[in-house]
Amino acid sequence: RKEVEQDPGPFNVPEGATVAFNCTYSNSASQSFFWYRQDCRKEPKLLMSVYSSGNEDGRFTAQLNRASQYISLLIRDSKLSDSATYLCVVWVKAAGNKLTFGGGTRVLVKP
Amino acid sequence: EPEVTQTPSHQVTQMGQEVILRCVPISNHLYFYWYRQILGQKVEFLVSFYNNEISEKSEIFDDQFSVERPDGSNFTLKIRSTKLEDSAMYFCAIKGGSQRGDTQYFGPGTRLTVL
């Protein structure tokens, strides 16, 4: 089983619509969770950390479900500029300092 | 958000040649990381570097790879004898300041093409 698994998409989203997608992780000792955004051939950019109680940053909402070992990202009122690949990232303290990445979910927002 | 730059942005080399990729954080940091991303694949951890020593490395980081901080500011990744399969984007990352967990910020990357 992959350590961090994501639906690769693409999710084709009309501008202004809401899109949500999940990520599952296999290591129950995972302690920190993040969503990064990556544009084509660019570096991953931190979108938001994901906290146990769930958190919101503007149009973006992240949820963590430790029991089922998944995290989710919801984007409301999608903008054309939201088109990107969204990377689910986990950190396990016992594994040292490294981040473990999922393969990414591609989102295409269309007018 | 901490800033880090990387040079060169694109490196083309012949198989078997040595390459050095550079990472320069804007401010002082103790934790450095190298990741790579082969085209169309996920980002993979290579090595972490803390207080001038390797703290962890992955299976990818074999004897062909080395890291060092030669002058206290630059952080380099050296590939001694490049192979075709080393072609990838290489990202340097630094650890964020007060973020919980292990927030890392990535440089713009170096695209390495091995011919």
Interface residues (C-beta under 8 A of the other chain):
Chain A: Q31 S32 F33 F34 R41 K42 E43 P44 K45 L46 S49 L87 W91 K93 A95 G96 N97 K98 L99 T100 F101 G102 G103 G104
Chain B: E1 Y31 Y33 Y35 Q41 K42 V43 E44 F45 S48 Y50 S55 E56 S58 M89 F91 A93 K95 G96 Q99 R100 G101 D102 T103 Q104 Y105 F106 G107 P108 G109 R111
